[in-house]
Amino acid sequence: MLRHEFQPGRLVAGAFLTFAGVVYAGDAGGLWDTPWFAVIPMVVGGLCLAGATGVMAHAIRSRRGPGRHTPTEATGSDTRI
């Protein structure tokens, strides 16, 4: 499995969208009554918070320098014929 860079903004956005889905599922299941306009502030607030988190993560990551990346091998420039 290939490793990827951790992106906390996407984690926050996914958490808020999952929460909005749970709210709608609870309303559809009859557990509680949710007004139609209640989810809009949750989603917009979550996306704004995710954007701010992404900007902060990018600022922190760019300030720290290149990181722990290993140099990649040449893809074919040193092949012999």
HUSUL-V415698 format. One record per residue. RES is the residue in three letters. PSI is psi in radians with two decimals (NA if undefined). OMEGA is omega in whole degrees, 0 to 359 (none if undefined). D_CENTER is the distance of its C-alpha to the mean C-alpha in Angstrom with 1 decimal. Layout:
res=RES psi=PSI omega=OMEGA d_center=D_CENTER
res=RES psi=PSI omega=OMEGA d_center=D_CENTER
//
This chain:
res=MET psi=2.28 omega=180 d_center=19.3
res=LEU psi=2.41 omega=177 d_center=17.7
res=ARG psi=2.61 omega=178 d_center=15.5
res=HIS psi=2.92 omega=182 d_center=12.4
res=GLU psi=2.35 omega=179 d_center=10.9
res=PHE psi=2.26 omega=181 d_center=8.5
res=GLN psi=1.71 omega=185 d_center=5.5
res=PRO psi=-0.44 omega=178 d_center=5.3
res=GLY psi=-0.70 omega=178 d_center=4.0
res=ARG psi=-0.58 omega=177 d_center=0.5
res=LEU psi=-0.77 omega=179 d_center=3.7
res=VAL psi=-0.78 omega=179 d_center=5.7
res=ALA psi=-0.76 omega=179 d_center=5.4
res=GLY psi=-0.65 omega=179 d_center=6.1
res=ALA psi=-0.77 omega=180 d_center=8.6
res=PHE psi=-0.66 omega=178 d_center=10.3
res=LEU psi=-0.60 omega=174 d_center=10.7
res=THR psi=-0.73 omega=177 d_center=12.1
res=PHE psi=-0.72 omega=177 d_center=14.3
res=ALA psi=-0.67 omega=177 d_center=15.5
res=GLY psi=-0.68 omega=178 d_center=16.4
res=VAL psi=-0.68 omega=178 d_center=18.3
res=VAL psi=-0.79 omega=178 d_center=20.1
res=TYR psi=-0.65 omega=179 d_center=21.2
res=ALA psi=-0.67 omega=176 d_center=22.2
res=GLY psi=-0.62 omega=177 d_center=24.2
res=ASP psi=-0.73 omega=180 d_center=25.9
res=ALA psi=-0.58 omega=179 d_center=26.8
res=GLY psi=-0.14 omega=178 d_center=28.1
res=GLY psi=0.23 omega=179 d_center=30.3
res=LEU psi=-0.62 omega=177 d_center=29.1
res=TRP psi=2.98 omega=181 d_center=28.6
res=ASP psi=2.04 omega=181 d_center=29.0
res=THR psi=2.20 omega=175 d_center=26.1
res=PRO psi=2.65 omega=185 d_center=27.1
res=TRP psi=-0.49 omega=184 d_center=25.5
res=PHE psi=-0.01 omega=185 d_center=24.3
res=ALA psi=-0.48 omega=185 d_center=22.6
res=VAL psi=-0.44 omega=182 d_center=19.2
res=ILE psi=-0.85 omega=177 d_center=18.8
res=PRO psi=-0.55 omega=178 d_center=18.5
res=MET psi=-0.81 omega=182 d_center=15.9
res=VAL psi=-0.80 omega=181 d_center=13.6
res=VAL psi=-0.75 omega=177 d_center=14.5
res=GLY psi=-0.71 omega=178 d_center=14.3
res=GLY psi=-0.69 omega=179 d_center=10.8
res=LEU psi=-0.64 omega=176 d_center=9.7
res=CYS psi=-0.76 omega=178 d_center=11.9
res=LEU psi=-0.65 omega=177 d_center=10.7
res=ALA psi=-0.68 omega=177 d_center=7.0
res=GLY psi=-0.75 omega=178 d_center=9.0
res=ALA psi=-0.67 omega=178 d_center=11.3
res=THR psi=-0.71 omega=178 d_center=9.0
res=GLY psi=-0.70 omega=178 d_center=7.8
res=VAL psi=-0.76 omega=179 d_center=11.6
res=MET psi=-0.73 omega=179 d_center=12.8
res=ALA psi=-0.70 omega=179 d_center=11.0
res=HIS psi=-0.71 omega=179 d_center=12.4
res=ALA psi=-0.74 omega=179 d_center=15.7
res=ILE psi=-0.74 omega=182 d_center=16.0
res=ARG psi=-0.68 omega=181 d_center=15.3
res=SER psi=-0.47 omega=179 d_center=17.8
res=ARG psi=-0.56 omega=184 d_center=20.3
res=ARG psi=-0.35 omega=179 d_center=20.5
res=GLY psi=-2.82 omega=187 d_center=21.6
res=PRO psi=-0.49 omega=177 d_center=21.2
res=GLY psi=-2.77 omega=185 d_center=20.1
res=ARG psi=0.70 omega=179 d_center=21.2
res=HIS psi=2.42 omega=176 d_center=21.2
res=THR psi=2.55 omega=179 d_center=24.4
res=PRO psi=2.43 omega=181 d_center=26.5
res=THR psi=2.71 omega=178 d_center=26.4
res=GLU psi=2.75 omega=178 d_center=29.7
res=ALA psi=2.53 omega=185 d_center=31.4
res=THR psi=0.03 omega=179 d_center=30.9
res=GLY psi=0.06 omega=182 d_center=34.5
res=SER psi=-0.37 omega=182 d_center=36.1
res=ASP psi=0.34 omega=179 d_center=38.3
res=THR psi=2.57 omega=181 d_center=39.5
res=ARG psi=2.51 omega=180 d_center=43.3
res=ILE psi=NA omega=none d_center=45.3
//
